[in-house]
Amino acid sequence: MENIKKAIDEEFFLVIECDGEIVGTGAIYEGEIKRMFVLPEFQGRGYGSLLLDVLERKVEYDGYTLGMLSSSLPAYTFYERNGYIPLVFEQIETQNGNVLCFHRMSKIV
């Protein structure tokens, strides 16, 4: 919760609400799209595409020509379908010993 509060203060932050429930989030920090998430039970309804479209327009409005993001493995095909190309595959070991795998991706906006 602390990270979300900090993000709201420092980032351009969007939420999608459906019937009083927050079902999706997305943010931009220094031209990078971050915190894109749609609850699994609301995926496939266009919420992610709507968030991504608004965030990309904000990135462009802010003067950036390249949209950058880190994609989780499950979200990879979503971003690929939306024109993002993979730049590098990264792995980070977390504090509890798990490994977080993701792709850095970009798209001309």
PDB file as gemmi writes it, atoms N, CA and C in Angstrom:
CRYST1    1.000    1.000    1.000  90.00  90.00  90.00 P 1                      
ATOM      1  N   MET A   1       0.820  -1.198   0.000  1.00  0.00           N  
ATOM      2  CA  MET A   1       0.000   0.000   0.000  1.00  0.00           C  
ATOM      3  C   MET A   1       0.862   1.258   0.000  1.00  0.00           C  
ATOM      4  N   GLU A   2       1.980   1.212   0.731  1.00  0.00           N  
ATOM      5  CA  GLU A   2       2.883   2.371   0.764  1.00  0.00           C  
ATOM      6  C   GLU A   2       3.416   2.692  -0.625  1.00  0.00           C  
ATOM      7  N   ASN A   3       3.770   1.642  -1.387  1.00  0.00           N  
ATOM      8  CA  ASN A   3       4.275   1.861  -2.741  1.00  0.00           C  
ATOM      9  C   ASN A   3       3.219   2.516  -3.631  1.00  0.00           C  
ATOM     10  N   ILE A   4       1.981   2.117  -3.474  1.00  0.00           N  
ATOM     11  CA  ILE A   4       0.896   2.712  -4.270  1.00  0.00           C  
ATOM     12  C   ILE A   4       0.711   4.176  -3.893  1.00  0.00           C  
ATOM     13  N   LYS A   5       0.728   4.481  -2.607  1.00  0.00           N  
ATOM     14  CA  LYS A   5       0.582   5.880  -2.170  1.00  0.00           C  
ATOM     15  C   LYS A   5       1.709   6.736  -2.722  1.00  0.00           C  
ATOM     16  N   LYS A   6       2.914   6.221  -2.673  1.00  0.00           N  
ATOM     17  CA  LYS A   6       4.065   6.952  -3.200  1.00  0.00           C  
ATOM     18  C   LYS A   6       3.926   7.142  -4.707  1.00  0.00           C  
ATOM     19  N   ALA A   7       3.485   6.105  -5.401  1.00  0.00           N  
ATOM     20  CA  ALA A   7       3.315   6.192  -6.855  1.00  0.00           C  
ATOM     21  C   ALA A   7       2.292   7.247  -7.239  1.00  0.00           C  
ATOM     22  N   ILE A   8       1.215   7.326  -6.505  1.00  0.00           N  
ATOM     23  CA  ILE A   8       0.172   8.308  -6.805  1.00  0.00           C  
ATOM     24  C   ILE A   8       0.733   9.722  -6.680  1.00  0.00           C  
ATOM     25  N   ASP A   9       1.631   9.920  -5.732  1.00  0.00           N  
ATOM     26  CA  ASP A   9       2.245  11.233  -5.549  1.00  0.00           C  
ATOM     27  C   ASP A   9       3.258  11.570  -6.636  1.00  0.00           C  
ATOM     28  N   GLU A  10       3.963  10.569  -7.147  1.00  0.00           N  
ATOM     29  CA  GLU A  10       5.077  10.816  -8.046  1.00  0.00           C  
ATOM     30  C   GLU A  10       4.795  10.515  -9.515  1.00  0.00           C  
ATOM     31  N   GLU A  11       3.778   9.751  -9.815  1.00  0.00           N  
ATOM     32  CA  GLU A  11       3.543   9.293 -11.173  1.00  0.00           C  
ATOM     33  C   GLU A  11       2.197   9.788 -11.698  1.00  0.00           C  
ATOM     34  N   PHE A  12       2.070   9.784 -13.031  1.00  0.00           N  
ATOM     35  CA  PHE A  12       0.767   9.955 -13.669  1.00  0.00           C  
ATOM     36  C   PHE A  12       0.086   8.607 -13.490  1.00  0.00           C  
ATOM     37  N   PHE A  13      -0.989   8.571 -12.761  1.00  0.00           N  
ATOM     38  CA  PHE A  13      -1.575   7.307 -12.316  1.00  0.00           C  
ATOM     39  C   PHE A  13      -3.032   7.227 -12.748  1.00  0.00           C  
ATOM     40  N   LEU A  14      -3.423   6.118 -13.358  1.00  0.00           N  
ATOM     41  CA  LEU A  14      -4.806   5.891 -13.792  1.00  0.00           C  
ATOM     42  C   LEU A  14      -5.383   4.673 -13.088  1.00  0.00           C  
ATOM     43  N   VAL A  15      -6.679   4.728 -12.846  1.00  0.00           N  
ATOM     44  CA  VAL A  15      -7.397   3.547 -12.370  1.00  0.00           C  
ATOM     45  C   VAL A  15      -8.657   3.388 -13.218  1.00  0.00           C  
ATOM     46  N   ILE A  16      -9.077   2.169 -13.376  1.00  0.00           N  
ATOM     47  CA  ILE A  16     -10.361   1.871 -14.017  1.00  0.00           C  
ATOM     48  C   ILE A  16     -11.248   1.280 -12.939  1.00  0.00           C  
ATOM     49  N   GLU A  17     -12.416   1.851 -12.825  1.00  0.00           N  
ATOM     50  CA  GLU A  17     -13.373   1.415 -11.822  1.00  0.00           C  
ATOM     51  C   GLU A  17     -14.594   0.833 -12.530  1.00  0.00           C  
ATOM     52  N   CYS A  18     -15.084  -0.261 -12.017  1.00  0.00           N  
ATOM     53  CA  CYS A  18     -16.277  -0.904 -12.558  1.00  0.00           C  
ATOM     54  C   CYS A  18     -17.190  -1.249 -11.382  1.00  0.00           C  
ATOM     55  N   ASP A  19     -18.353  -0.644 -11.345  1.00  0.00           N  
ATOM     56  CA  ASP A  19     -19.320  -0.878 -10.270  1.00  0.00           C  
ATOM     57  C   ASP A  19     -18.706  -0.693  -8.886  1.00  0.00           C  
ATOM     58  N   GLY A  20     -17.911   0.379  -8.736  1.00  0.00           N  
ATOM     59  CA  GLY A  20     -17.331   0.714  -7.444  1.00  0.00           C  
ATOM     60  C   GLY A  20     -16.070  -0.045  -7.079  1.00  0.00           C  
ATOM     61  N   GLU A  21     -15.591  -0.926  -7.959  1.00  0.00           N  
ATOM     62  CA  GLU A  21     -14.391  -1.718  -7.676  1.00  0.00           C  
ATOM     63  C   GLU A  21     -13.288  -1.303  -8.647  1.00  0.00           C  
ATOM     64  N   ILE A  22     -12.090  -1.080  -8.112  1.00  0.00           N  
ATOM     65  CA  ILE A  22     -10.954  -0.795  -8.981  1.00  0.00           C  
ATOM     66  C   ILE A  22     -10.541  -2.102  -9.639  1.00  0.00           C  
ATOM     67  N   VAL A  23     -10.616  -2.126 -10.974  1.00  0.00           N  
ATOM     68  CA  VAL A  23     -10.329  -3.352 -11.710  1.00  0.00           C  
ATOM     69  C   VAL A  23      -9.039  -3.272 -12.520  1.00  0.00           C  
ATOM     70  N   GLY A  24      -8.478  -2.067 -12.654  1.00  0.00           N  
ATOM     71  CA  GLY A  24      -7.245  -1.929 -13.416  1.00  0.00           C  
ATOM     72  C   GLY A  24      -6.491  -0.680 -13.024  1.00  0.00           C  
ATOM     73  N   THR A  25      -5.169  -0.738 -13.213  1.00  0.00           N  
ATOM     74  CA  THR A  25      -4.314   0.413 -12.924  1.00  0.00           C  
ATOM     75  C   THR A  25      -3.244   0.526 -13.998  1.00  0.00           C  
ATOM     76  N   GLY A  26      -2.703   1.711 -14.117  1.00  0.00           N  
ATOM     77  CA  GLY A  26      -1.573   1.966 -15.001  1.00  0.00           C  
ATOM     78  C   GLY A  26      -0.953   3.290 -14.619  1.00  0.00           C  
ATOM     79  N   ALA A  27       0.326   3.428 -14.882  1.00  0.00           N  
ATOM     80  CA  ALA A  27       1.022   4.657 -14.494  1.00  0.00           C  
ATOM     81  C   ALA A  27       2.120   4.966 -15.495  1.00  0.00           C  
ATOM     82  N   ILE A  28       2.613   6.208 -15.412  1.00  0.00           N  
ATOM     83  CA  ILE A  28       3.773   6.634 -16.195  1.00  0.00           C  
ATOM     84  C   ILE A  28       4.715   7.344 -15.239  1.00  0.00           C  
ATOM     85  N   TYR A  29       5.981   7.003 -15.359  1.00  0.00           N  
ATOM     86  CA  TYR A  29       7.013   7.699 -14.603  1.00  0.00           C  
ATOM     87  C   TYR A  29       8.181   7.947 -15.541  1.00  0.00           C  
ATOM     88  N   GLU A  30       8.479   9.221 -15.754  1.00  0.00           N  
ATOM     89  CA  GLU A  30       9.561   9.630 -16.648  1.00  0.00           C  
ATOM     90  C   GLU A  30       9.457   8.953 -18.006  1.00  0.00           C  
ATOM     91  N   GLY A  31       8.254   8.931 -18.560  1.00  0.00           N  
ATOM     92  CA  GLY A  31       8.016   8.394 -19.894  1.00  0.00           C  
ATOM     93  C   GLY A  31       7.884   6.888 -19.984  1.00  0.00           C  
ATOM     94  N   GLU A  32       8.033   6.188 -18.877  1.00  0.00           N  
ATOM     95  CA  GLU A  32       7.922   4.729 -18.894  1.00  0.00           C  
ATOM     96  C   GLU A  32       6.577   4.288 -18.350  1.00  0.00           C  
ATOM     97  N   ILE A  33       5.926   3.387 -19.075  1.00  0.00           N  
ATOM     98  CA  ILE A  33       4.648   2.827 -18.641  1.00  0.00           C  
ATOM     99  C   ILE A  33       4.935   1.799 -17.558  1.00  0.00           C  
ATOM    100  N   LYS A  34       4.220   1.942 -16.439  1.00  0.00           N  
ATOM    101  CA  LYS A  34       4.451   1.088 -15.279  1.00  0.00           C  
ATOM    102  C   LYS A  34       3.107   0.682 -14.658  1.00  0.00           C  
ATOM    103  N   ARG A  35       3.156  -0.278 -13.795  1.00  0.00           N  
ATOM    104  CA  ARG A  35       2.014  -0.666 -12.960  1.00  0.00           C  
ATOM    105  C   ARG A  35       0.746  -0.983 -13.750  1.00  0.00           C  
ATOM    106  N   MET A  36       0.914  -1.495 -14.980  1.00  0.00           N  
ATOM    107  CA  MET A  36      -0.258  -1.915 -15.757  1.00  0.00           C  
ATOM    108  C   MET A  36      -0.764  -3.225 -15.162  1.00  0.00           C  
ATOM    109  N   PHE A  37      -2.005  -3.216 -14.757  1.00  0.00           N  
ATOM    110  CA  PHE A  37      -2.585  -4.424 -14.166  1.00  0.00           C  
ATOM    111  C   PHE A  37      -4.092  -4.374 -14.298  1.00  0.00           C  
ATOM    112  N   VAL A  38      -4.675  -5.481 -14.708  1.00  0.00           N  
ATOM    113  CA  VAL A  38      -6.127  -5.645 -14.727  1.00  0.00           C  
ATOM    114  C   VAL A  38      -6.429  -6.940 -13.983  1.00  0.00           C  
ATOM    115  N   LEU A  39      -7.372  -6.862 -13.051  1.00  0.00           N  
ATOM    116  CA  LEU A  39      -7.741  -8.070 -12.311  1.00  0.00           C  
ATOM    117  C   LEU A  39      -8.064  -9.200 -13.282  1.00  0.00           C  
ATOM    118  N   PRO A  40      -7.615 -10.412 -12.991  1.00  0.00           N  
ATOM    119  CA  PRO A  40      -7.821 -11.527 -13.921  1.00  0.00           C  
ATOM    120  C   PRO A  40      -9.270 -11.714 -14.358  1.00  0.00           C  
ATOM    121  N   GLU A  41     -10.211 -11.534 -13.440  1.00  0.00           N  
ATOM    122  CA  GLU A  41     -11.618 -11.745 -13.810  1.00  0.00           C  
ATOM    123  C   GLU A  41     -12.165 -10.649 -14.720  1.00  0.00           C  
ATOM    124  N   PHE A  42     -11.404  -9.566 -14.922  1.00  0.00           N  
ATOM    125  CA  PHE A  42     -11.827  -8.482 -15.816  1.00  0.00           C  
ATOM    126  C   PHE A  42     -10.987  -8.426 -17.084  1.00  0.00           C  
ATOM    127  N   GLN A  43     -10.035  -9.329 -17.229  1.00  0.00           N  
ATOM    128  CA  GLN A  43      -9.213  -9.359 -18.438  1.00  0.00           C  
ATOM    129  C   GLN A  43     -10.048  -9.861 -19.611  1.00  0.00           C  
ATOM    130  N   GLY A  44      -9.669  -9.420 -20.802  1.00  0.00           N  
ATOM    131  CA  GLY A  44     -10.386  -9.821 -22.011  1.00  0.00           C  
ATOM    132  C   GLY A  44     -11.601  -8.962 -22.302  1.00  0.00           C  
ATOM    133  N   ARG A  45     -11.795  -7.893 -21.555  1.00  0.00           N  
ATOM    134  CA  ARG A  45     -12.951  -7.007 -21.750  1.00  0.00           C  
ATOM    135  C   ARG A  45     -12.562  -5.644 -22.325  1.00  0.00           C  
ATOM    136  N   GLY A  46     -11.274  -5.474 -22.652  1.00  0.00           N  
ATOM    137  CA  GLY A  46     -10.822  -4.227 -23.239  1.00  0.00           C  
ATOM    138  C   GLY A  46     -10.270  -3.206 -22.266  1.00  0.00           C  
ATOM    139  N   TYR A  47     -10.286  -3.511 -20.983  1.00  0.00           N  
ATOM    140  CA  TYR A  47      -9.776  -2.560 -19.993  1.00  0.00           C  
ATOM    141  C   TYR A  47      -8.273  -2.316 -20.160  1.00  0.00           C  
ATOM    142  N   GLY A  48      -7.513  -3.369 -20.400  1.00  0.00           N  
ATOM    143  CA  GLY A  48      -6.073  -3.223 -20.580  1.00  0.00           C  
ATOM    144  C   GLY A  48      -5.749  -2.399 -21.813  1.00  0.00           C  
ATOM    145  N   SER A  49      -6.475  -2.644 -22.898  1.00  0.00           N  
ATOM    146  CA  SER A  49      -6.253  -1.873 -24.125  1.00  0.00           C  
ATOM    147  C   SER A  49      -6.584  -0.409 -23.916  1.00  0.00           C  
ATOM    148  N   LEU A  50      -7.652  -0.136 -23.176  1.00  0.00           N  
ATOM    149  CA  LEU A  50      -8.025   1.247 -22.872  1.00  0.00           C  
ATOM    150  C   LEU A  50      -6.938   1.927 -22.044  1.00  0.00           C  
ATOM    151  N   LEU A  51      -6.479   1.273 -21.000  1.00  0.00           N  
ATOM    152  CA  LEU A  51      -5.402   1.827 -20.175  1.00  0.00           C  
ATOM    153  C   LEU A  51      -4.155   2.100 -21.014  1.00  0.00           C  
ATOM    154  N   LEU A  52      -3.756   1.119 -21.807  1.00  0.00           N  
ATOM    155  CA  LEU A  52      -2.548   1.259 -22.604  1.00  0.00           C  
ATOM    156  C   LEU A  52      -2.676   2.407 -23.598  1.00  0.00           C  
ATOM    157  N   ASP A  53      -3.822   2.538 -24.225  1.00  0.00           N  
ATOM    158  CA  ASP A  53      -4.042   3.627 -25.187  1.00  0.00           C  
ATOM    159  C   ASP A  53      -3.895   4.994 -24.518  1.00  0.00           C  
ATOM    160  N   VAL A  54      -4.519   5.180 -23.371  1.00  0.00           N  
ATOM    161  CA  VAL A  54      -4.439   6.466 -22.672  1.00  0.00           C  
ATOM    162  C   VAL A  54      -3.001   6.734 -22.212  1.00  0.00           C  
ATOM    163  N   LEU A  55      -2.338   5.718 -21.694  1.00  0.00           N  
ATOM    164  CA  LEU A  55      -0.963   5.894 -21.236  1.00  0.00           C  
ATOM    165  C   LEU A  55      -0.021   6.222 -22.391  1.00  0.00           C  
ATOM    166  N   GLU A  56      -0.199   5.562 -23.528  1.00  0.00           N  
ATOM    167  CA  GLU A  56       0.633   5.859 -24.692  1.00  0.00           C  
ATOM    168  C   GLU A  56       0.418   7.294 -25.170  1.00  0.00           C  
ATOM    169  N   ARG A  57      -0.819   7.744 -25.170  1.00  0.00           N  
ATOM    170  CA  ARG A  57      -1.086   9.132 -25.574  1.00  0.00           C  
ATOM    171  C   ARG A  57      -0.439  10.117 -24.609  1.00  0.00           C  
ATOM    172  N   LYS A  58      -0.420   9.795 -23.327  1.00  0.00           N  
ATOM    173  CA  LYS A  58       0.226  10.659 -22.331  1.00  0.00           C  
ATOM    174  C   LYS A  58       1.744  10.668 -22.537  1.00  0.00           C  
ATOM    175  N   VAL A  59       2.329   9.522 -22.825  1.00  0.00           N  
ATOM    176  CA  VAL A  59       3.759   9.445 -23.101  1.00  0.00           C  
ATOM    177  C   VAL A  59       4.101  10.354 -24.290  1.00  0.00           C  
ATOM    178  N   GLU A  60       3.311  10.253 -25.341  1.00  0.00           N  
ATOM    179  CA  GLU A  60       3.530  11.084 -26.528  1.00  0.00           C  
ATOM    180  C   GLU A  60       3.320  12.565 -26.203  1.00  0.00           C  
ATOM    181  N   TYR A  61       2.268  12.881 -25.476  1.00  0.00           N  
ATOM    182  CA  TYR A  61       1.974  14.262 -25.079  1.00  0.00           C  
ATOM    183  C   TYR A  61       3.135  14.864 -24.282  1.00  0.00           C  
ATOM    184  N   ASP A  62       3.772  14.037 -23.458  1.00  0.00           N  
ATOM    185  CA  ASP A  62       4.892  14.496 -22.641  1.00  0.00           C  
ATOM    186  C   ASP A  62       6.187  14.663 -23.444  1.00  0.00           C  
ATOM    187  N   GLY A  63       6.135  14.362 -24.743  1.00  0.00           N  
ATOM    188  CA  GLY A  63       7.283  14.607 -25.608  1.00  0.00           C  
ATOM    189  C   GLY A  63       8.182  13.420 -25.882  1.00  0.00           C  
ATOM    190  N   TYR A  64       7.780  12.244 -25.454  1.00  0.00           N  
ATOM    191  CA  TYR A  64       8.573  11.048 -25.716  1.00  0.00           C  
ATOM    192  C   TYR A  64       8.120  10.433 -27.030  1.00  0.00           C  
ATOM    193  N   THR A  65       9.055   9.866 -27.779  1.00  0.00           N  
ATOM    194  CA  THR A  65       8.694   9.209 -29.037  1.00  0.00           C  
ATOM    195  C   THR A  65       8.697   7.693 -28.918  1.00  0.00           C  
ATOM    196  N   LEU A  66       9.231   7.191 -27.808  1.00  0.00           N  
ATOM    197  CA  LEU A  66       9.342   5.758 -27.597  1.00  0.00           C  
ATOM    198  C   LEU A  66       8.643   5.379 -26.303  1.00  0.00           C  
ATOM    199  N   GLY A  67       7.702   4.461 -26.398  1.00  0.00           N  
ATOM    200  CA  GLY A  67       7.062   3.916 -25.209  1.00  0.00           C  
ATOM    201  C   GLY A  67       7.887   2.754 -24.698  1.00  0.00           C  
ATOM    202  N   MET A  68       8.208   2.778 -23.427  1.00  0.00           N  
ATOM    203  CA  MET A  68       9.008   1.724 -22.805  1.00  0.00           C  
ATOM    204  C   MET A  68       8.207   1.084 -21.681  1.00  0.00           C  
ATOM    205  N   LEU A  69       8.411  -0.211 -21.463  1.00  0.00           N  
ATOM    206  CA  LEU A  69       7.765  -0.899 -20.349  1.00  0.00           C  
ATOM    207  C   LEU A  69       8.473  -2.204 -20.057  1.00  0.00           C  
ATOM    208  N   SER A  70       8.191  -2.740 -18.900  1.00  0.00           N  
ATOM    209  CA  SER A  70       8.643  -4.076 -18.519  1.00  0.00           C  
ATOM    210  C   SER A  70       7.423  -4.968 -18.491  1.00  0.00           C  
ATOM    211  N   SER A  71       7.501  -6.073 -19.210  1.00  0.00           N  
ATOM    212  CA  SER A  71       6.354  -6.973 -19.321  1.00  0.00           C  
ATOM    213  C   SER A  71       6.586  -8.263 -18.557  1.00  0.00           C  
ATOM    214  N   SER A  72       5.600  -8.613 -17.736  1.00  0.00           N  
ATOM    215  CA  SER A  72       5.635  -9.932 -17.104  1.00  0.00           C  
ATOM    216  C   SER A  72       5.467 -10.982 -18.206  1.00  0.00           C  
ATOM    217  N   LEU A  73       5.806 -12.207 -17.903  1.00  0.00           N  
ATOM    218  CA  LEU A  73       5.647 -13.268 -18.897  1.00  0.00           C  
ATOM    219  C   LEU A  73       4.190 -13.440 -19.340  1.00  0.00           C  
ATOM    220  N   PRO A  74       3.214 -13.428 -18.414  1.00  0.00           N  
ATOM    221  CA  PRO A  74       1.821 -13.579 -18.856  1.00  0.00           C  
ATOM    222  C   PRO A  74       1.315 -12.419 -19.731  1.00  0.00           C  
ATOM    223  N   ALA A  75       1.870 -11.220 -19.552  1.00  0.00           N  
ATOM    224  CA  ALA A  75       1.404 -10.051 -20.306  1.00  0.00           C  
ATOM    225  C   ALA A  75       2.132  -9.872 -21.635  1.00  0.00           C  
ATOM    226  N   TYR A  76       3.153 -10.659 -21.880  1.00  0.00           N  
ATOM    227  CA  TYR A  76       3.994 -10.485 -23.064  1.00  0.00           C  
ATOM    228  C   TYR A  76       3.187 -10.458 -24.366  1.00  0.00           C  
ATOM    229  N   THR A  77       2.311 -11.422 -24.568  1.00  0.00           N  
ATOM    230  CA  THR A  77       1.560 -11.470 -25.838  1.00  0.00           C  
ATOM    231  C   THR A  77       0.607 -10.282 -25.970  1.00  0.00           C  
ATOM    232  N   PHE A  78       0.067  -9.786 -24.846  1.00  0.00           N  
ATOM    233  CA  PHE A  78      -0.788  -8.593 -24.892  1.00  0.00           C  
ATOM    234  C   PHE A  78      -0.005  -7.415 -25.463  1.00  0.00           C  
ATOM    235  N   TYR A  79       1.185  -7.166 -24.931  1.00  0.00           N  
ATOM    236  CA  TYR A  79       1.988  -6.041 -25.408  1.00  0.00           C  
ATOM    237  C   TYR A  79       2.467  -6.272 -26.839  1.00  0.00           C  
ATOM    238  N   GLU A  80       2.813  -7.499 -27.160  1.00  0.00           N  
ATOM    239  CA  GLU A  80       3.245  -7.814 -28.521  1.00  0.00           C  
ATOM    240  C   GLU A  80       2.125  -7.525 -29.520  1.00  0.00           C  
ATOM    241  N   ARG A  81       0.904  -7.917 -29.175  1.00  0.00           N  
ATOM    242  CA  ARG A  81      -0.262  -7.633 -30.043  1.00  0.00           C  
ATOM    243  C   ARG A  81      -0.491  -6.132 -30.196  1.00  0.00           C  
ATOM    244  N   ASN A  82      -0.044  -5.355 -29.223  1.00  0.00           N  
ATOM    245  CA  ASN A  82      -0.216  -3.906 -29.263  1.00  0.00           C  
ATOM    246  C   ASN A  82       1.008  -3.182 -29.813  1.00  0.00           C  
ATOM    247  N   GLY A  83       1.876  -3.909 -30.494  1.00  0.00           N  
ATOM    248  CA  GLY A  83       2.976  -3.289 -31.220  1.00  0.00           C  
ATOM    249  C   GLY A  83       4.302  -3.175 -30.497  1.00  0.00           C  
ATOM    250  N   TYR A  84       4.411  -3.708 -29.295  1.00  0.00           N  
ATOM    251  CA  TYR A  84       5.665  -3.627 -28.554  1.00  0.00           C  
ATOM    252  C   TYR A  84       6.605  -4.740 -29.006  1.00  0.00           C  
ATOM    253  N   ILE A  85       7.899  -4.406 -29.071  1.00  0.00           N  
ATOM    254  CA  ILE A  85       8.896  -5.399 -29.429  1.00  0.00           C  
ATOM    255  C   ILE A  85       9.826  -5.616 -28.238  1.00  0.00           C  
ATOM    256  N   PRO A  86      10.276  -6.849 -28.053  1.00  0.00           N  
ATOM    257  CA  PRO A  86      11.171  -7.124 -26.928  1.00  0.00           C  
ATOM    258  C   PRO A  86      12.569  -6.588 -27.203  1.00  0.00           C  
ATOM    259  N   LEU A  87      13.172  -5.998 -26.182  1.00  0.00           N  
ATOM    260  CA  LEU A  87      14.545  -5.510 -26.282  1.00  0.00           C  
ATOM    261  C   LEU A  87      15.513  -6.436 -25.571  1.00  0.00           C  
ATOM    262  N   VAL A  88      15.123  -6.842 -24.357  1.00  0.00           N  
ATOM    263  CA  VAL A  88      15.996  -7.695 -23.557  1.00  0.00           C  
ATOM    264  C   VAL A  88      15.144  -8.480 -22.560  1.00  0.00           C  
ATOM    265  N   PHE A  89      15.569  -9.693 -22.262  1.00  0.00           N  
ATOM    266  CA  PHE A  89      14.930 -10.518 -21.243  1.00  0.00           C  
ATOM    267  C   PHE A  89      15.770 -10.395 -19.980  1.00  0.00           C  
ATOM    268  N   GLU A  90      15.112 -10.113 -18.857  1.00  0.00           N  
ATOM    269  CA  GLU A  90      15.836  -9.923 -17.610  1.00  0.00           C  
ATOM    270  C   GLU A  90      15.286 -10.833 -16.515  1.00  0.00           C  
ATOM    271  N   GLN A  91      16.140 -11.143 -15.573  1.00  0.00           N  
ATOM    272  CA  GLN A  91      15.778 -11.928 -14.397  1.00  0.00           C  
ATOM    273  C   GLN A  91      16.368 -11.238 -13.170  1.00  0.00           C  
ATOM    274  N   ILE A  92      15.541 -11.104 -12.142  1.00  0.00           N  
ATOM    275  CA  ILE A  92      15.986 -10.496 -10.891  1.00  0.00           C  
ATOM    276  C   ILE A  92      15.617 -11.435  -9.755  1.00  0.00           C  
ATOM    277  N   GLU A  93      16.576 -11.707  -8.886  1.00  0.00           N  
ATOM    278  CA  GLU A  93      16.277 -12.516  -7.716  1.00  0.00           C  
ATOM    279  C   GLU A  93      15.691 -11.609  -6.640  1.00  0.00           C  
ATOM    280  N   THR A  94      14.536 -11.989  -6.093  1.00  0.00           N  
ATOM    281  CA  THR A  94      13.862 -11.203  -5.072  1.00  0.00           C  
ATOM    282  C   THR A  94      14.447 -11.517  -3.693  1.00  0.00           C  
ATOM    283  N   GLN A  95      14.044 -10.726  -2.713  1.00  0.00           N  
ATOM    284  CA  GLN A  95      14.551 -10.907  -1.346  1.00  0.00           C  
ATOM    285  C   GLN A  95      14.244 -12.288  -0.781  1.00  0.00           C  
ATOM    286  N   ASN A  96      13.113 -12.873  -1.217  1.00  0.00           N  
ATOM    287  CA  ASN A  96      12.745 -14.192  -0.676  1.00  0.00           C  
ATOM    288  C   ASN A  96      13.306 -15.346  -1.512  1.00  0.00           C  
ATOM    289  N   GLY A  97      14.179 -15.027  -2.475  1.00  0.00           N  
ATOM    290  CA  GLY A  97      14.830 -16.077  -3.247  1.00  0.00           C  
ATOM    291  C   GLY A  97      14.126 -16.466  -4.527  1.00  0.00           C  
ATOM    292  N   ASN A  98      12.945 -15.929  -4.786  1.00  0.00           N  
ATOM    293  CA  ASN A  98      12.266 -16.189  -6.053  1.00  0.00           C  
ATOM    294  C   ASN A  98      12.960 -15.424  -7.168  1.00  0.00           C  
ATOM    295  N   VAL A  99      12.694 -15.819  -8.408  1.00  0.00           N  
ATOM    296  CA  VAL A  99      13.264 -15.127  -9.560  1.00  0.00           C  
ATOM    297  C   VAL A  99      12.134 -14.480 -10.339  1.00  0.00           C  
ATOM    298  N   LEU A 100      12.249 -13.177 -10.542  1.00  0.00           N  
ATOM    299  CA  LEU A 100      11.270 -12.409 -11.307  1.00  0.00           C  
ATOM    300  C   LEU A 100      11.801 -12.286 -12.728  1.00  0.00           C  
ATOM    301  N   CYS A 101      11.045 -12.795 -13.696  1.00  0.00           N  
ATOM    302  CA  CYS A 101      11.440 -12.769 -15.109  1.00  0.00           C  
ATOM    303  C   CYS A 101      10.544 -11.804 -15.862  1.00  0.00           C  
ATOM    304  N   PHE A 102      11.139 -11.006 -16.747  1.00  0.00           N  
ATOM    305  CA  PHE A 102      10.351 -10.037 -17.515  1.00  0.00           C  
ATOM    306  C   PHE A 102      11.117  -9.626 -18.765  1.00  0.00           C  
ATOM    307  N   HIS A 103      10.377  -9.077 -19.719  1.00  0.00           N  
ATOM    308  CA  HIS A 103      10.957  -8.513 -20.930  1.00  0.00           C  
ATOM    309  C   HIS A 103      10.891  -6.996 -20.869  1.00  0.00           C  
ATOM    310  N   ARG A 104      11.977  -6.319 -21.224  1.00  0.00           N  
ATOM    311  CA  ARG A 104      11.936  -4.887 -21.483  1.00  0.00           C  
ATOM    312  C   ARG A 104      11.472  -4.754 -22.927  1.00  0.00           C  
ATOM    313  N   MET A 105      10.446  -3.932 -23.157  1.00  0.00           N  
ATOM    314  CA  MET A 105       9.856  -3.802 -24.479  1.00  0.00           C  
ATOM    315  C   MET A 105       9.705  -2.329 -24.836  1.00  0.00           C  
ATOM    316  N   SER A 106       9.605  -2.060 -26.141  1.00  0.00           N  
ATOM    317  CA  SER A 106       9.414  -0.684 -26.587  1.00  0.00           C  
ATOM    318  C   SER A 106       8.527  -0.625 -27.822  1.00  0.00           C  
ATOM    319  N   LYS A 107       8.029   0.578 -28.063  1.00  0.00           N  
ATOM    320  CA  LYS A 107       7.164   0.835 -29.213  1.00  0.00           C  
ATOM    321  C   LYS A 107       7.275   2.313 -29.549  1.00  0.00           C  
ATOM    322  N   ILE A 108       7.334   2.644 -30.825  1.00  0.00           N  
ATOM    323  CA  ILE A 108       7.286   4.043 -31.225  1.00  0.00           C  
ATOM    324  C   ILE A 108       5.847   4.520 -31.059  1.00  0.00           C  
ATOM    325  N   VAL A 109       5.682   5.605 -30.305  1.00  0.00           N  
ATOM    326  CA  VAL A 109       4.329   6.123 -30.043  1.00  0.00           C  
ATOM    327  C   VAL A 109       4.025   7.316 -30.916  1.00  0.00           C  
TER     328      VAL A 109                                                      
END                                                                             
